[in-house]
Amino acid sequence: MAEQPSISYSITVRLELPAGGSAISKLTTCVEEAGGIVTALDVTASGHDRLRIDVTCAASDTAHADSIVEALRAIDGVAVHKVSDRTFLMHLGGTIQMETKHPIRNRDDLSMVYTPGVARVCQAIAANPEDARRLTVKRNSVAVVTDGSAVLGLGNIGPAAALPVMEGKAALFKRFAGIDAWPLCLDTQDSDAIVEIVKAVSPGFAGINLEDISAPRCFEIERRLRETLDIPVFHDDQHGTAIVVLAALTNALRVVGKQLSDVRIVMSGAGAAGTAILRLLLEAGAQDVVVADVDGVIYRDRPGLHESLFALAEATNQRGFTGTLREAVEGADVFVGVSAPHILDGDDVARMAKESIVFALANPVPEIDPGVAREHAAVVATGRSDYPNQINNVLAFPGVFRGLLDASANQIDDTLLVAAAEAIASAVTEAELNANYIIPSVFHHDVHTAVAAAVRAAAERSSRVATADV
């Protein structure tokens, strides 16, 4: 699948060229003939004889950007002075910063924000630890924790290289939910050490967002932290993805007029995301699900089945199917892929049931070319921003945590995740719903507040039930 020019590979090229002649008229044509897209052309300095022009354009990758620059350099009379990668410029010095809520203008402000006045606040919290939620940043703070072992599309790149992703996550928490999130990149991939570190820093946070930790370690880390901490622990690669997939599938089924309890679903991928998606689909009412991993369809007696897949095998594939993924999708109503590129083709989708649904979510290259899938399926979704129906976790995690923090929740259960999915799905009205619009934009005016309200209500109900049980 050919990559299209993207703003994420946007460059600005500073050129100098004669004020007269034809060079300036060739700039846009040159970029377009090289396969790029000009998004801005600015004259930054002008003289009688020479012009300085900044040409901003989108490329498909870094090699393509280099070829565009060389094409511009080849224009007669053009001198290339500087090339700036706009994405790198945005990350200079990081993408987030800390700011104080109150100005410190004089000695009185200093005495209340810090010593000696702060001592009385410390003493109040020491006397009643629950006051930390009321009197500190804890009430609105989430730790974004990673070991850099499974960064999307990049793999095991380590904690320092993962930091830009965690900063971006923190920026999204603030932008969409007003939450102060702090990246914690841990220089260890030992599960015991990660659990102990997160436990040790947890007093300063009202929630933990685990991010980009490889499977199956992520399952153990999440389980142990949930058992130990009195604040919610959310693994976005699992739960965020599952929420948005369920929301999108809810609306896709509305488009084709089918019910979740009636359809046959085939999934590719049994890692963190796949396992969580399966769990939430079953919680929401799915009955007939088959899951495949790199070794084929998962079933109870499959030779060499890893122990981490035993529970999955018990919960799925009730017919005992033992064939390949491609054989499994024949006649299926829904395909959900969170696995690897190019594992299906058009013929496979053509053999699915009528009015089929294909979610090819591997990123950046999906399980099947979306254009090919659209030739046969009624509804197609991807994880990419350059196709309709992008399955994007940003629709979920800001609102989920906003609701959890507002409810002072200390746990997360599946009913909260289903509530979040229902809120996202409901943001698409009947008048708006169609095969190319089953999921709202992350910039939808009220989707995050709707998710927050739904999660808060579900958390408060869950808390009342738990209290009644006690």
Rosetta blueprint (number, residue, H / E / L):
1 M L
2 A L
3 E L
4 Q L
5 P L
6 S E
7 I E
8 S E
9 Y E
10 S E
11 I E
12 T E
13 V E
14 R E
15 L E
16 E E
17 L E
18 P E
19 A L
20 G L
21 G L
22 S L
23 A H
24 I H
25 S H
26 K H
27 L H
28 T H
29 T H
30 C H
31 V H
32 E H
33 E H
34 A L
35 G L
36 G L
37 I E
38 V E
39 T E
40 A E
41 L E
42 D E
43 V E
44 T E
45 A E
46 S E
47 G L
48 H L
49 D L
50 R E
51 L E
52 R E
53 I E
54 D E
55 V E
56 T E
57 C E
58 A E
59 A E
60 S L
61 D L
62 T H
63 A H
64 H H
65 A H
66 D H
67 S H
68 I H
69 V H
70 E H
71 A H
72 L H
73 R H
74 A L
75 I L
76 D L
77 G L
78 V L
79 A E
80 V E
81 H E
82 K E
83 V E
84 S E
85 D E
86 R H
87 T H
88 F H
89 L H
90 M H
91 H H
92 L L
93 G L
94 G L
95 T L
96 I L
97 Q L
98 M L
99 E L
100 T L
101 K L
102 H L
103 P L
104 I L
105 R L
106 N L
107 R H
108 D H
109 D H
110 L H
111 S H
112 M H
113 V H
114 Y L
115 T L
116 P L
117 G L
118 V H
119 A H
120 R H
121 V H
122 C H
123 Q H
124 A H
125 I H
126 A H
127 A H
128 N L
129 P H
130 E H
131 D H
132 A H
133 R H
134 R H
135 L H
136 T L
137 V H
138 K H
139 R H
140 N H
141 S E
142 V E
143 A E
144 V E
145 V E
146 T E
147 D L
148 G L
149 S L
150 A L
151 V E
152 L L
153 G L
154 L L
155 G E
156 N L
157 I L
158 G H
159 P H
160 A H
161 A H
162 A H
163 L H
164 P H
165 V H
166 M H
167 E H
168 G H
169 K H
170 A H
171 A H
172 L H
173 F H
174 K H
175 R H
176 F H
177 A H
178 G L
179 I L
180 D E
181 A E
182 W E
183 P E
184 L E
185 C E
186 L L
187 D L
188 T L
189 Q L
190 D L
191 S H
192 D H
193 A H
194 I H
195 V H
196 E H
197 I H
198 V H
199 K H
200 A H
201 V H
202 S H
203 P H
204 G H
205 F L
206 A L
207 G E
208 I E
209 N E
210 L E
211 E L
212 D L
213 I L
214 S L
215 A L
216 P L
217 R H
218 C H
219 F H
220 E H
221 I H
222 E H
223 R H
224 R H
225 L H
226 R H
227 E H
228 T H
229 L L
230 D L
231 I L
232 P L
233 V E
234 F E
235 H E
236 D H
237 D H
238 Q H
239 H H
240 G H
241 T H
242 A H
243 I H
244 V H
245 V H
246 L H
247 A H
248 A H
249 L H
250 T H
251 N H
252 A H
253 L H
254 R H
255 V H
256 V H
257 G L
258 K L
259 Q L
260 L L
261 S L
262 D L
263 V L
264 R E
265 I E
266 V E
267 M E
268 S E
269 G L
270 A L
271 G L
272 A H
273 A H
274 G H
275 T H
276 A H
277 I H
278 L H
279 R H
280 L H
281 L H
282 L H
283 E H
284 A H
285 G L
286 A L
287 Q L
288 D E
289 V E
290 V E
291 V E
292 A E
293 D E
294 V L
295 D L
296 G E
297 V E
298 I L
299 Y L
300 R L
301 D L
302 R L
303 P L
304 G L
305 L L
306 H L
307 E H
308 S H
309 L H
310 F H
311 A H
312 L H
313 A H
314 E H
315 A H
316 T L
317 N L
318 Q L
319 R L
320 G L
321 F L
322 T L
323 G L
324 T L
325 L H
326 R H
327 E H
328 A H
329 V L
330 E L
331 G L
332 A L
333 D L
334 V E
335 F E
336 V E
337 G E
338 V L
339 S L
340 A L
341 P L
342 H L
343 I L
344 L L
345 D L
346 G H
347 D H
348 D H
349 V H
350 A H
351 R L
352 M L
353 A L
354 K L
355 E L
356 S L
357 I E
358 V E
359 F E
360 A E
361 L L
362 A L
363 N L
364 P L
365 V L
366 P L
367 E L
368 I L
369 D L
370 P H
371 G H
372 V H
373 A H
374 R H
375 E L
376 H L
377 A L
378 A L
379 V E
380 V E
381 A E
382 T E
383 G L
384 R L
385 S L
386 D L
387 Y L
388 P L
389 N L
390 Q E
391 I L
392 N L
393 N H
394 V H
395 L H
396 A L
397 F H
398 P H
399 G H
400 V H
401 F H
402 R H
403 G H
404 L H
405 L H
406 D H
407 A L
408 S L
409 A L
410 N L
411 Q L
412 I L
413 D L
414 D H
415 T H
416 L H
417 L H
418 V H
419 A H
420 A H
421 A H
422 E H
423 A H
424 I H
425 A H
426 S H
427 A L
428 V L
429 T L
430 E L
431 A L
432 E L
433 L L
434 N E
435 A L
436 N L
437 Y E
438 I L
439 I L
440 P L
441 S L
442 V L
443 F L
444 H L
445 H L
446 D L
447 V H
448 H H
449 T H
450 A H
451 V H
452 A H
453 A H
454 A H
455 V H
456 R H
457 A H
458 A H
459 A H
460 E H
461 R H
462 S H
463 S H
464 R H
465 V H
466 A H
467 T H
468 A H
469 D H
470 V L
